[in-house]
Amino acid sequence: MEKQTSPSGWRRYESKVYGALHIAILVLSVFLIITISVDTFRNLSFLNQGNYMTVQLWVCTFFMFDFLLELVLSPHKWRYLKSHFIFFLVSIPYLNIITYMHVDFSPQAGYFLRFIPLVRSGYALAIVVGWFTRNRASSLLVSYLTMLLATVYFSSLLFFVIEHDVNPLVVHYTDALWWAFMDVTTVGSNIYAVTATGKILSVVLAALGMMMFPIFTVYVTNWAQQATRRKGDA
């Protein structure tokens, strides 16, 4: 007789598949971040780089494959589709499609489109972080802080690309990075945006900082109270 796979054995196998996919997504996302950063610092026109466009196409294809595989493996497909459909949208290789159709768009819009596939890595990051944290609260905090730092970094790259040709205060990338960190802390700096996109980024970062830092404060306060309670019980 053929050996039947038990439900628990299948769940372990499914968990390993999900884990491998999430790690692969993070690795590919890091690779995309590195290529975007290098091109930004060198002021390269990535649309003229066939190699980059090919790599992005394959990365988006893998993200699409991951979405379809998880949809097939999900026991509640309609629920998964409704809650994860955003993953499908961000996996579409918009740049490749737009370039293939010879649609004209501004370099700033094209630069922004490069970040869309990275949205998919947020969920994978939360899963992987959960493997290395002791409880759900710690997992959420680490995920929030990582996403906050990622948002600051991406915003600084976009701010530098948009502002450095028109803003005399933005000469080097470090100027944009300083602006981003000061803006997210809501302290502000001597660097201010002069473009419409830069002003929108300023508002978004400030709002993000006001939402995220109270979470960190609550976590530290709760941790201190629990530590004091454990010391009192000892």
NULODREN-394692 format. One record per residue (C-alpha): residue number from 0; residue in one letter; x, y, z. Coordinates in Angstrom, 3 decimals. Layout:
N
{NUM,'A',{X,Y,Z}},
...
This chain:
234
{0,'M',{0.000,0.000,0.000}},
{1,'E',{1.139,3.547,-0.705}},
{2,'K',{2.178,5.563,2.280}},
{3,'Q',{-0.298,8.345,3.005}},
{4,'T',{0.939,11.761,4.053}},
{5,'S',{-0.559,12.743,7.411}},
{6,'P',{-2.148,16.188,7.821}},
{7,'S',{0.558,17.227,10.289}},
{8,'G',{3.273,16.039,7.904}},
{9,'W',{1.719,17.973,5.041}},
{10,'R',{1.503,21.115,7.194}},
{11,'R',{5.205,20.822,8.055}},
{12,'Y',{6.057,20.417,4.384}},
{13,'E',{3.841,23.382,3.479}},
{14,'S',{5.482,25.488,6.185}},
{15,'K',{8.926,24.692,4.770}},
{16,'V',{7.780,25.708,1.292}},
{17,'Y',{6.429,29.011,2.603}},
{18,'G',{9.634,29.621,4.555}},
{19,'A',{11.833,29.009,1.503}},
{20,'L',{9.669,31.331,-0.594}},
{21,'H',{9.780,34.128,1.980}},
{22,'I',{13.560,33.907,2.268}},
{23,'A',{13.891,33.968,-1.523}},
{24,'I',{11.643,37.039,-1.681}},
{25,'L',{13.794,38.859,0.884}},
{26,'V',{17.018,37.971,-0.945}},
{27,'L',{15.628,39.192,-4.281}},
{28,'S',{14.307,42.354,-2.622}},
{29,'V',{17.733,43.112,-1.145}},
{30,'F',{19.250,42.623,-4.602}},
{31,'L',{16.783,45.101,-6.094}},
{32,'I',{17.521,47.617,-3.324}},
{33,'I',{21.251,47.354,-4.003}},
{34,'T',{20.814,47.878,-7.744}},
{35,'I',{18.508,50.852,-7.201}},
{36,'S',{20.958,52.404,-4.732}},
{37,'V',{23.994,51.905,-6.974}},
{38,'D',{22.203,53.381,-9.991}},
{39,'T',{21.061,56.339,-7.886}},
{40,'F',{24.523,57.118,-6.543}},
{41,'R',{26.025,56.840,-10.036}},
{42,'N',{23.176,58.796,-11.642}},
{43,'L',{22.591,56.034,-14.204}},
{44,'S',{19.602,55.854,-16.531}},
{45,'F',{18.306,52.406,-15.645}},
{46,'L',{15.777,52.354,-18.513}},
{47,'N',{18.688,52.051,-20.924}},
{48,'Q',{20.122,49.083,-19.036}},
{49,'G',{18.853,45.890,-20.596}},
{50,'N',{20.362,43.784,-17.827}},
{51,'Y',{18.490,45.593,-15.065}},
{52,'M',{15.171,45.425,-16.890}},
{53,'T',{15.676,41.683,-17.443}},
{54,'V',{16.504,41.121,-13.776}},
{55,'Q',{13.452,43.079,-12.636}},
{56,'L',{11.259,41.066,-15.011}},
{57,'W',{12.501,37.777,-13.540}},
{58,'V',{12.114,39.045,-9.978}},
{59,'C',{8.526,40.126,-10.634}},
{60,'T',{7.879,36.787,-12.317}},
{61,'F',{9.068,34.976,-9.196}},
{62,'F',{6.864,37.173,-7.008}},
{63,'M',{3.904,36.330,-9.248}},
{64,'F',{4.759,32.627,-9.015}},
{65,'D',{4.881,32.894,-5.211}},
{66,'F',{1.441,34.518,-5.141}},
{67,'L',{-0.099,31.840,-7.370}},
{68,'L',{1.538,28.994,-5.436}},
{69,'E',{0.331,30.293,-2.078}},
{70,'L',{-3.132,30.748,-3.598}},
{71,'V',{-3.156,27.118,-4.740}},
{72,'L',{-1.928,25.846,-1.363}},
{73,'S',{-4.345,27.976,0.652}},
{74,'P',{-7.357,26.025,2.003}},
{75,'H',{-9.454,29.205,1.782}},
{76,'K',{-8.624,30.506,-1.670}},
{77,'W',{-11.252,33.238,-1.882}},
{78,'R',{-10.245,34.625,1.519}},
{79,'Y',{-6.564,34.519,0.546}},
{80,'L',{-7.310,36.266,-2.748}},
{81,'K',{-9.188,39.085,-1.017}},
{82,'S',{-6.552,39.633,1.683}},
{83,'H',{-3.453,39.194,-0.522}},
{84,'F',{-4.561,40.641,-3.852}},
{85,'I',{-2.247,43.607,-3.275}},
{86,'F',{0.655,41.147,-3.598}},
{87,'F',{-0.516,40.339,-7.104}},
{88,'L',{-0.735,44.014,-8.041}},
{89,'V',{2.768,44.863,-6.827}},
{90,'S',{4.204,41.811,-8.597}},
{91,'I',{3.270,43.117,-12.050}},
{92,'P',{6.418,44.303,-13.939}},
{93,'Y',{5.023,47.737,-14.732}},
{94,'L',{8.310,49.157,-15.990}},
{95,'N',{8.813,46.330,-18.463}},
{96,'I',{5.241,46.650,-19.713}},
{97,'I',{5.446,50.432,-20.076}},
{98,'T',{8.821,50.242,-21.819}},
{99,'Y',{7.624,47.507,-24.163}},
{100,'M',{4.585,49.602,-25.112}},
{101,'H',{6.832,52.666,-25.664}},
{102,'V',{4.835,54.818,-23.283}},
{103,'D',{6.494,58.122,-22.430}},
{104,'F',{6.753,59.005,-18.744}},
{105,'S',{8.986,61.188,-16.625}},
{106,'P',{12.247,59.817,-15.157}},
{107,'Q',{10.893,60.549,-11.669}},
{108,'A',{7.794,58.426,-12.316}},
{109,'G',{9.954,55.621,-13.660}},
{110,'Y',{12.200,55.824,-10.629}},
{111,'F',{9.200,55.548,-8.322}},
{112,'L',{7.918,52.484,-10.205}},
{113,'R',{11.146,50.678,-9.363}},
{114,'F',{10.095,50.491,-5.707}},
{115,'I',{6.686,48.907,-6.296}},
{116,'P',{7.916,45.253,-6.261}},
{117,'L',{9.572,45.888,-2.898}},
{118,'V',{6.143,46.235,-1.283}},
{119,'R',{5.904,42.451,-1.588}},
{120,'S',{8.901,42.026,0.714}},
{121,'G',{7.104,43.653,3.669}},
{122,'Y',{4.960,40.614,4.406}},
{123,'A',{7.892,38.231,3.953}},
{124,'L',{9.957,40.393,6.307}},
{125,'A',{7.296,40.190,9.012}},
{126,'I',{7.232,36.384,8.708}},
{127,'V',{11.009,35.972,8.866}},
{128,'V',{11.340,38.421,11.757}},
{129,'G',{8.827,36.329,13.681}},
{130,'W',{11.223,33.373,13.516}},
{131,'F',{13.883,35.259,15.481}},
{132,'T',{11.798,37.082,18.090}},
{133,'R',{10.522,35.727,21.383}},
{134,'N',{6.920,36.908,21.246}},
{135,'R',{4.398,38.638,19.039}},
{136,'A',{5.012,42.076,20.536}},
{137,'S',{8.746,41.878,19.838}},
{138,'S',{8.044,40.627,16.322}},
{139,'L',{5.726,43.541,15.599}},
{140,'L',{8.180,46.061,17.018}},
{141,'V',{11.115,44.760,14.968}},
{142,'S',{8.942,44.662,11.848}},
{143,'Y',{7.739,48.215,12.433}},
{144,'L',{11.249,49.542,13.020}},
{145,'T',{12.634,47.746,9.979}},
{146,'M',{9.868,49.077,7.762}},
{147,'L',{10.334,52.553,9.214}},
{148,'L',{14.050,52.513,8.396}},
{149,'A',{13.328,51.117,4.929}},
{150,'T',{10.786,53.888,4.284}},
{151,'V',{13.263,56.526,5.428}},
{152,'Y',{15.945,55.110,3.148}},
{153,'F',{13.686,54.834,0.091}},
{154,'S',{12.342,58.323,0.708}},
{155,'S',{15.871,59.707,0.900}},
{156,'L',{16.745,58.075,-2.443}},
{157,'L',{13.627,59.464,-4.111}},
{158,'F',{14.142,62.879,-2.506}},
{159,'F',{17.728,62.987,-3.753}},
{160,'V',{16.764,62.076,-7.325}},
{161,'I',{13.984,64.673,-7.437}},
{162,'E',{15.630,67.529,-5.553}},
{163,'H',{19.361,67.472,-6.251}},
{164,'D',{19.060,69.205,-9.653}},
{165,'V',{16.716,71.966,-8.469}},
{166,'N',{17.414,72.329,-4.753}},
{167,'P',{20.715,74.059,-3.845}},
{168,'L',{20.497,72.536,-0.367}},
{169,'V',{20.656,68.978,-1.742}},
{170,'V',{24.132,68.496,-3.198}},
{171,'H',{25.074,65.032,-1.977}},
{172,'Y',{23.025,61.980,-1.051}},
{173,'T',{23.954,62.481,2.599}},
{174,'D',{21.956,65.728,2.501}},
{175,'A',{18.842,63.792,1.485}},
{176,'L',{19.508,61.139,4.126}},
{177,'W',{19.874,63.806,6.828}},
{178,'W',{16.619,65.418,5.648}},
{179,'A',{14.774,62.088,5.815}},
{180,'F',{15.909,61.194,9.334}},
{181,'M',{15.197,64.661,10.696}},
{182,'D',{11.804,64.755,8.999}},
{183,'V',{10.652,61.370,10.328}},
{184,'T',{11.532,62.453,13.856}},
{185,'T',{9.364,65.565,13.241}},
{186,'V',{12.298,67.725,14.401}},
{187,'G',{12.999,69.094,10.944}},
{188,'S',{16.241,70.354,9.436}},
{189,'N',{17.639,73.261,7.451}},
{190,'I',{16.842,71.343,4.239}},
{191,'Y',{13.357,71.836,2.854}},
{192,'A',{11.653,70.526,-0.273}},
{193,'V',{11.101,72.724,-3.312}},
{194,'T',{9.305,70.217,-5.572}},
{195,'A',{5.735,68.988,-5.172}},
{196,'T',{6.857,65.377,-4.725}},
{197,'G',{9.437,66.398,-2.160}},
{198,'K',{6.802,68.273,-0.171}},
{199,'I',{4.503,65.238,-0.249}},
{200,'L',{7.353,63.048,1.005}},
{201,'S',{7.950,65.536,3.836}},
{202,'V',{4.352,65.228,4.988}},
{203,'V',{4.332,61.431,4.647}},
{204,'L',{7.534,60.984,6.648}},
{205,'A',{6.390,63.330,9.403}},
{206,'A',{3.034,61.540,9.659}},
{207,'L',{4.782,58.163,9.689}},
{208,'G',{7.070,59.293,12.487}},
{209,'M',{4.151,60.503,14.597}},
{210,'M',{2.453,57.109,14.176}},
{211,'M',{5.483,54.867,14.690}},
{212,'F',{7.385,56.427,17.572}},
{213,'P',{4.466,56.150,20.040}},
{214,'I',{4.437,52.405,19.295}},
{215,'F',{8.082,52.206,20.275}},
{216,'T',{7.419,54.219,23.448}},
{217,'V',{4.524,51.966,24.471}},
{218,'Y',{6.645,48.850,23.898}},
{219,'V',{9.553,50.146,26.017}},
{220,'T',{7.168,51.211,28.787}},
{221,'N',{5.453,47.814,28.775}},
{222,'W',{8.814,46.034,28.797}},
{223,'A',{10.007,48.122,31.773}},
{224,'Q',{6.795,47.391,33.703}},
{225,'Q',{7.101,43.656,33.073}},
{226,'A',{10.756,43.689,34.136}},
{227,'T',{9.853,45.511,37.360}},
{228,'R',{7.010,43.054,38.022}},
{229,'R',{9.305,40.061,37.526}},
{230,'K',{11.900,41.561,39.866}},
{231,'G',{9.208,42.119,42.507}},
{232,'D',{7.984,38.529,42.208}},
{233,'A',{11.501,37.109,42.535}},
